Amino acid sequence: MKSSARRVLSSVLSTLLLAALVTSPVAQAGPVPIVEQTGFDRVLGQRIARAELYARTRPGFAGLVVHDRKTGAAWRNAHSDTLIWACSTPKLAMAVDLLLRDDSGAIELTDEDRSLMHAMLNTSDNDAAHTLWNRYGGEDFASRFPSYGMTDMRFTDEHPHHWGWILTTANDLDRLMNFVLEKLPAQHRDYLVGELRAVDANQQWGVWGAGPAAKPGNKNGWSDDNDDGSWLVNTVGFVGPGERYTVAVMNNTQVVDGGFETGVETTTRINRILFDGYFG
């Protein structure tokens, strides 16, 4: 087929795809997102639009950020700045803080500390996080989190100031992941990328849904909401050659029974729509 004919066919197929999005039941949740003008290529722009439309059909709501570190293009949906329980995602910020404080000489991490940090990242071990939090400053950790991109975060008013009682946004998590990839010394960046790419099976969802060709890495967080019993299911990570794209999804399922499974399905499917097959 000649190149001109291919271009015409491609244009026709794109038009049909967008028309299908507009008229599909999924699109009834709201207007079709306009992604083409945000700097993403056409294919990824369409994938982002589909992922956003899918998110709107799911129980509750989800904050979503997709960021291209090479071009600077970013898509942030209407809930990207909504404060949601962070669950275990601050464990990544804790690891950043510990590594940088060790570099500065403010603390001296032991082999046991590093083993705890691995457990905190690999299986999202709460006991490991509790130990490190209490051992190295407690609430003082969070005074430095804004320096790592978490400028929206705050502790909840009705609970102790502890890593497990933090509210944050998808924007915060995206900025944190970009801090890890762009601001950390190379040895720490490589260490954290390796940890997030090799998480245990209990965290192989969310950004992991991008598929093996995307070489994903993620830190996930999940918990039932103590106020109403619904579930909060969050994921932040990277995909693509050179960890080119970062993704953050924070999902308040507003589902009590089966809320965790619902959130896992939502966050994983969003990332599958975005990137599964995109890298070949």
ZILINZI-V296663 format. One record per helix or strand of 2 or more residues. SS is the DSSP state (a for helix, b for strand). FROM is the first residue (numbers start at 0). TO is the last residue. If there is no record, write none. Layout:
SS&FROM&TO  SS&FROM&TO
//
This chain:
a&2&22  a&24&28  a&35&37  a&41&56  b&60&67  b&73&75  b&83&84  a&89&103  a&110&121  a&125&134  a&137&147  b&153&154  a&162&164  b&165&167  a&169&181  a&185&196  a&200&202  a&205&209  a&211&213  b&216&223  b&230&238  a&240&242  b&244&251  a&258&274
//
